[in-house]
Amino acid sequence: MKVIPVAIAVVDGGIGINWHAFDGLPEQGFKDLLREIKLVAGFPHPDTVRFRRNKDDGSGVDWYRLRIASDDCQVNGVSSYEAVLNLRRFFAGPEITERWGLKCEVVGVSVSDRTSARAAKTRSPA
């Protein structure tokens, strides 16, 4: 089974998920995975949350660079920092392999909580 690198972080106050392109999921399976991603992130009604249009030409969604805007997080009472932690656990856990046949490796920087993320942004250069 091919390992898919996945980077998950807070992006512009929202949620960003980047993964390497992969094949093999039927259309409905991919839709189910996208819905599960929203549920795991903490959105109680995933159909009310949209992935942002982020293709370079503005024509649609780049499905390998998913973004959920900060306003969607705020409206739904979802902490983007908590969502990132939940999503990292999900992608590193067994459910994604058991349900979708995907093996993921979560890569990137750690964000343990809001305070550490803010501190990293406000540090002044030496």
MOFEN-V682407 format. One record per residue. N is the residue number from 1. RES is the residue in one small letter. PSI is psi in whole degrees, -180 to 180 (* if undefined). OMEGA is omega as a letter, one per 30 degrees, with the letter a starting at -180 (NA if undefined). D_FIRST is the distance of its C-alpha to the first C-alpha in Angstrom with 2 decimals. Layout:
# MOFEN-V682407
n = [N & N]
res = [RES & RES]
psi = [PSI & PSI]
omega = [OMEGA & OMEGA]
d_first = [D_FIRST & D_FIRST]
This chain:
# MOFEN-V682407
n = [1 & 2 & 3 & 4 & 5 & 6 & 7 & 8 & 9 & 10 & 11 & 12 & 13 & 14 & 15 & 16 & 17 & 18 & 19 & 20 & 21 & 22 & 23 & 24 & 25 & 26 & 27 & 28 & 29 & 30 & 31 & 32 & 33 & 34 & 35 & 36 & 37 & 38 & 39 & 40 & 41 & 42 & 43 & 44 & 45 & 46 & 47 & 48 & 49 & 50 & 51 & 52 & 53 & 54 & 55 & 56 & 57 & 58 & 59 & 60 & 61 & 62 & 63 & 64 & 65 & 66 & 67 & 68 & 69 & 70 & 71 & 72 & 73 & 74 & 75 & 76 & 77 & 78 & 79 & 80 & 81 & 82 & 83 & 84 & 85 & 86 & 87 & 88 & 89 & 90 & 91 & 92 & 93 & 94 & 95 & 96 & 97 & 98 & 99 & 100 & 101 & 102 & 103 & 104 & 105 & 106 & 107 & 108 & 109 & 110 & 111 & 112 & 113 & 114 & 115 & 116 & 117 & 118 & 119 & 120 & 121 & 122 & 123 & 124 & 125 & 126]
res = [m & k & v & i & p & v & a & i & a & v & v & d & g & g & i & g & i & n & w & h & a & f & d & g & l & p & e & q & g & f & k & d & l & l & r & e & i & k & l & v & a & g & f & p & h & p & d & t & v & r & f & r & r & n & k & d & d & g & s & g & v & d & w & y & r & l & r & i & a & s & d & d & c & q & v & n & g & v & s & s & y & e & a & v & l & n & l & r & r & f & f & a & g & p & e & i & t & e & r & w & g & l & k & c & e & v & v & g & v & s & v & s & d & r & t & s & a & r & a & a & k & t & r & s & p & a]
psi = [128 & 136 & 129 & 116 & 135 & 127 & 130 & 126 & 168 & 127 & 117 & 39 & -6 & -154 & 134 & 134 & 117 & 134 & 158 & 144 & 141 & 157 & 166 & -19 & 130 & 163 & -47 & -37 & -41 & -42 & -42 & -40 & -44 & -40 & -43 & -38 & -44 & -41 & -46 & -37 & -18 & 6 & 115 & -25 & 83 & -23 & -12 & -1 & 134 & 146 & 135 & 145 & 123 & 16 & 150 & -35 & 3 & 9 & -13 & -158 & 132 & 105 & -8 & 3 & 70 & 141 & 134 & 123 & 154 & -33 & -33 & -39 & -47 & -46 & -36 & 3 & 31 & 126 & 121 & -32 & -45 & -39 & -43 & -45 & -44 & -43 & -38 & -43 & -42 & -51 & -26 & -13 & 179 & -22 & -39 & -31 & -44 & -43 & -36 & -4 & 26 & 142 & 117 & 148 & 115 & 125 & 163 & -174 & 154 & 142 & 100 & -33 & 176 & -42 & -46 & -35 & -42 & -42 & -40 & -35 & -31 & -3 & 137 & 148 & 147 & *]
omega = [l & l & a & l & a & l & a & a & l & a & l & l & l & a & l & l & l & l & l & l & l & l & l & l & l & a & a & l & l & l & l & l & l & l & l & l & l & l & l & l & l & l & a & l & a & a & l & a & a & l & a & l & a & l & a & a & l & a & a & a & l & a & l & l & a & l & l & a & l & a & l & l & a & a & a & l & a & l & a & l & l & l & l & l & l & a & l & l & l & a & l & a & a & a & a & l & a & a & a & l & l & l & a & l & l & a & l & a & l & l & a & l & a & a & a & l & l & a & l & a & a & l & l & l & a & NA]
d_first = [0.00 & 3.80 & 6.43 & 9.35 & 12.72 & 15.26 & 18.99 & 21.34 & 25.07 & 28.56 & 29.69 & 33.38 & 33.75 & 30.97 & 27.21 & 24.81 & 21.04 & 19.42 & 15.78 & 14.14 & 14.20 & 11.34 & 11.76 & 11.34 & 13.49 & 16.92 & 19.90 & 20.87 & 17.48 & 17.62 & 21.25 & 20.52 & 18.05 & 20.81 & 23.36 & 21.50 & 21.23 & 25.01 & 25.65 & 23.71 & 25.65 & 28.80 & 30.14 & 31.92 & 32.25 & 29.19 & 30.91 & 33.54 & 31.16 & 30.13 & 27.68 & 29.98 & 30.52 & 29.33 & 28.94 & 31.15 & 33.55 & 33.69 & 32.66 & 29.86 & 26.74 & 24.07 & 21.06 & 19.02 & 22.00 & 23.09 & 26.49 & 28.61 & 32.19 & 34.21 & 36.79 & 34.32 & 33.52 & 37.28 & 38.34 & 35.90 & 36.71 & 33.20 & 33.02 & 30.52 & 30.10 & 29.31 & 26.97 & 24.98 & 24.78 & 23.74 & 21.02 & 19.65 & 19.61 & 17.94 & 15.03 & 14.67 & 15.15 & 13.54 & 14.97 & 12.69 & 9.71 & 12.33 & 14.10 & 11.92 & 8.35 & 7.63 & 6.84 & 9.95 & 12.12 & 15.74 & 17.89 & 21.62 & 24.94 & 25.81 & 28.33 & 29.78 & 32.57 & 34.95 & 37.39 & 35.12 & 33.93 & 37.58 & 38.66 & 36.20 & 37.59 & 41.22 & 41.25 & 43.72 & 43.17 & 45.04]
